[in-house]
């Protein structure tokens, strides 16, 4: 019989929320960075909030997405501990 991996539990609402928030913050921050660059080359002074979004949004978004990865790793380890000890899957 082939080696079949055990089914992992579905991500919880916290994990899913962290991932969606991280992707949204990163996307908004990237758009703000592009806007800052476009306005810079158009010889216009961008609003300070665009600088703030591009400076702080990317790291915060990536930290949120990394948190999702760590939560998934914890969920996988917890599922592995719940398996029967004699089961070789």
PyMOL commands that set and color helices and strands:
alter all, ss='L'
color gray80, all
select helices_A, chain A and resi 13-41+48-81
alter helices_A, ss='H'
color red, helices_A
deselect
rebuild
show_as cartoon
